[in-house]
Amino acid sequence: MDSFRDISKEVEIVISVFFSMPEFEMAIRALDAGTYAPQHLVSDTVSLDEMPKAFEALRQRTTQCKVLFAP
């Protein structure tokens, strides 16, 4: 394992945005007010060691909604 490579690698995170700013603000207000319980969307939590297997499983049709990765 090349430790220097692992700690010096630059990572770019790309996300997609589907909400306008007013929609985002409305969602934040609803979450803050407790109108919605987003924790119900989490269908599984896996360790970082299980991450490759979890990503591979998501390539197939699944009942998963949101998968959290926990260190």
TORKOL-4160 file (C-alpha; in steps of 0.2 Angstrom, whole numbers, padded with zeros to 4 digits, m for minus):
71
<pt num="1" X="0000" Y="0000" Z="0000"/>
<pt num="2" X="0007" Y="0017" Z="m0005"/>
<pt num="3" X="0002" Y="0028" Z="0010"/>
<pt num="4" X="0008" Y="0044" Z="0002"/>
<pt num="5" X="m0003" Y="0041" Z="m0013"/>
<pt num="6" X="m0018" Y="0037" Z="m0002"/>
<pt num="7" X="m0017" Y="0053" Z="0008"/>
<pt num="8" X="m0012" Y="0065" Z="m0006"/>
<pt num="9" X="m0024" Y="0060" Z="m0019"/>
<pt num="10" X="m0036" Y="0074" Z="m0024"/>
<pt num="11" X="m0054" Y="0068" Z="m0025"/>
<pt num="12" X="m0068" Y="0077" Z="m0035"/>
<pt num="13" X="m0086" Y="0074" Z="m0029"/>
<pt num="14" X="m0099" Y="0077" Z="m0042"/>
<pt num="15" X="m0117" Y="0079" Z="m0037"/>
<pt num="16" X="m0133" Y="0082" Z="m0047"/>
<pt num="17" X="m0145" Y="0096" Z="m0042"/>
<pt num="18" X="m0163" Y="0094" Z="m0045"/>
<pt num="19" X="m0170" Y="0108" Z="m0034"/>
<pt num="20" X="m0172" Y="0127" Z="m0036"/>
<pt num="21" X="m0166" Y="0137" Z="m0021"/>
<pt num="22" X="m0185" Y="0140" Z="m0016"/>
<pt num="23" X="m0188" Y="0122" Z="m0016"/>
<pt num="24" X="m0172" Y="0118" Z="m0006"/>
<pt num="25" X="m0177" Y="0131" Z="0007"/>
<pt num="26" X="m0195" Y="0123" Z="0008"/>
<pt num="27" X="m0187" Y="0106" Z="0010"/>
<pt num="28" X="m0176" Y="0112" Z="0024"/>
<pt num="29" X="m0190" Y="0121" Z="0033"/>
<pt num="30" X="m0201" Y="0105" Z="0032"/>
<pt num="31" X="m0186" Y="0094" Z="0039"/>
<pt num="32" X="m0183" Y="0107" Z="0053"/>
<pt num="33" X="m0201" Y="0107" Z="0058"/>
<pt num="34" X="m0202" Y="0088" Z="0059"/>
<pt num="35" X="m0214" Y="0087" Z="0045"/>
<pt num="36" X="m0204" Y="0073" Z="0037"/>
<pt num="37" X="m0194" Y="0059" Z="0045"/>
<pt num="38" X="m0179" Y="0056" Z="0033"/>
<pt num="39" X="m0172" Y="0042" Z="0043"/>
<pt num="40" X="m0186" Y="0031" Z="0036"/>
<pt num="41" X="m0178" Y="0033" Z="0019"/>
<pt num="42" X="m0162" Y="0024" Z="0025"/>
<pt num="43" X="m0164" Y="0006" Z="0020"/>
<pt num="44" X="m0147" Y="0000" Z="0025"/>
<pt num="45" X="m0131" Y="0005" Z="0034"/>
<pt num="46" X="m0115" Y="m0003" Z="0029"/>
<pt num="47" X="m0097" Y="m0002" Z="0034"/>
<pt num="48" X="m0083" Y="0006" Z="0023"/>
<pt num="49" X="m0076" Y="m0012" Z="0021"/>
<pt num="50" X="m0093" Y="m0017" Z="0014"/>
<pt num="51" X="m0095" Y="m0002" Z="0002"/>
<pt num="52" X="m0088" Y="m0011" Z="m0014"/>
<pt num="53" X="m0101" Y="m0025" Z="m0011"/>
<pt num="54" X="m0115" Y="m0013" Z="m0008"/>
<pt num="55" X="m0111" Y="m0003" Z="m0024"/>
<pt num="56" X="m0111" Y="m0019" Z="m0034"/>
<pt num="57" X="m0128" Y="m0024" Z="m0026"/>
<pt num="58" X="m0135" Y="m0008" Z="m0031"/>
<pt num="59" X="m0131" Y="m0011" Z="m0050"/>
<pt num="60" X="m0146" Y="m0023" Z="m0049"/>
<pt num="61" X="m0164" Y="m0019" Z="m0046"/>
<pt num="62" X="m0167" Y="m0017" Z="m0028"/>
<pt num="63" X="m0179" Y="m0012" Z="m0014"/>
<pt num="64" X="m0165" Y="m0001" Z="m0007"/>
<pt num="65" X="m0169" Y="0018" Z="m0005"/>
<pt num="66" X="m0154" Y="0025" Z="0003"/>
<pt num="67" X="m0139" Y="0016" Z="0009"/>
<pt num="68" X="m0127" Y="0025" Z="0022"/>
<pt num="69" X="m0109" Y="0021" Z="0024"/>
<pt num="70" X="m0103" Y="0021" Z="0042"/>
<pt num="71" X="m0084" Y="0021" Z="0046"/>
